[in-house]
Amino acid sequence: MPTYEYRCTKCGDFEMIQSMAEDALTECPECGNPVKRLISKPAVIFNGSGFYSTDYSGNNNGEKKSKANNKSA
């Protein structure tokens, strides 16, 4: 089940594990004040034999270095 982030007008930010079929919360479970669901980036982890820990690290714009580029002249 996904974890959704909410922001309460009084308590601040909190996370709630909910089914995707459930409606979004409208009030804080702690104090009852209105809440708003936040939008955030999902955490994606690529596992399996086709992925390496150095792939798409963000510092090379998704391009892999070839062995020819690594040799010095």
HELIX and SHEET records of a PDB file:
HELIX    1   1 LYS A   67  ASN A   70  1                                   4    
SHEET    1   A 3 GLY A  12  ILE A  17  0                                        
SHEET    2   A 3 THR A   3  CYS A   8 -1                                        
SHEET    3   A 3 VAL A  35  ARG A  37 -1                                        
END                                                                             
